């Protein structure tokens, strides 16, 4: 057998349909596209979006792309390993001291202490939130954990969820 003897199997290949080559070919004149209309024209046809003039499904659905939770609290994260590096034994850690040491950007924003790393020093840590592992590591090292109240800001402060007296009391606590 030589290269010129090679042929595809019987029925494996099919001749292409030559459309628009006269009426005797069977696909002449309109070349199988029917008469007139969008499908008969050249260029990109309707596409997946078009539904024959009916309002497409994408446009029938409400224009909703998720939502923004106006009550979301953005915390500044600090790991236990960072505290061990920057603070000495017996120090008190507050948002102000964290900002002074460059671990967070703003002392006014809420702080969360996360449990990544090891803590070998005894610290008194004051933050707005603690992960369970961070709390365990701080207490295991002989330190203590104090949760600070969250400042009422933005939508949380304006929403009428709390009675006015309670909001006034919370603001007075935050001012201290």
PyMOL commands that set and color helices and strands:
alter all, ss='L'
color gray80, all
select helices_A, chain A and resi 3-5+23-25+38-40+57-60+80-86+95-100+132-140+155-158+164-175
alter helices_A, ss='H'
color red, helices_A
select strands_A, chain A and resi 76-79+92-93+111-114+124-127+129-130+144-147
alter strands_A, ss='S'
color yellow, strands_A
deselect
rebuild
show_as cartoon
